[in-house]
């Protein structure tokens, strides 16, 4: 697979995993709060276990965010915020756990402090994930436009450079198909666009290496079929 297609496929996978993270991350603190309620029924002064539970919440949230955001995006502006926020949350919980476990802090103070910290970081985490999705949507739009625009340009150039009249007509027809394809982001288009980008790379290689007429026509037909399937099966996002 070409570098361009592989990068686009990774990008689409990152977006879906981030949406999954956003949909399930709230389960972690809810489970911790439920455990605290159970602890309060067993031990009225549960400062130690409350601190340990919230430390576990920060640790699990950080681990989940690292898994959800691939390493290819952790260093980018779009990928870093969820991991960064979760990492800071874990560090804060580690500090608070050390304070509350070893210092004689009243349990109500421990509980209120931990709840406030958890709520603040959850709000910030959800806000950064929402911002991340907005960046993802914008990059999706640029990627869709790049694939279609690249298809128009590459098919047109190949049509002008090939010396075969039959191939020229077929490549011109393919360029027109790309020209009339949607350039805005559409649901599920990422994988199709990545496959089309890879197929275009192979087509260029075949034409430049003067491959057989039949092989090139088969490759053009495959790209045309993939493009038609993309345009027919995908519905525009509202």
NORZIRA-V369785 format. One line per field, one symbol per residue. ss: DSSP state (H for helix, E for strand, - for the rest). burial: b if it has 16 or more other ideal C-beta (glycine too) atoms within 10 Angstrom, else e. A space follows every 10 residues. Layout:
BEGIN
ss: ???
burial: ???
END
This chain:
BEGIN
ss: --HHHHHHHH HHHHHHHHHH HHHH-HHHHH HHHHHHHHHH HH----HHHH HHHHHHHHHH HHHHHHHH-- HHHH--HHHH HHHHHHHHHH HHHHHHHHHH HH----HHHH HHHHHHHHHH HHHHHHHHHH HHHHHHHHHH HHHHHHHHHH HHHHHHHHHH H---HHHHHH HHHHHHHHH- -----E--HH HHHHHHHHHH HHHHHHHH-- --HHHHHHHH HHHHHHHHHH HHH--E--
burial: eeebbeebbe bbebbeebee bbeebeebbe ebeebbeebe eeeeebbbbb bbbbbbbbbb bbebbeebbe eebeeeebbb bbbbbbbebb ebbeebbeeb beeeeebeeb bebbeebbee bbebbeebbe ebeeebeebb eebbeebbeb bbebbbebbe ebeeeebeeb beebbebbee bebebbeebb ebbbbbbbbb bebeebbeee eeeeebeebb eebbebbeeb beeeeeee
END
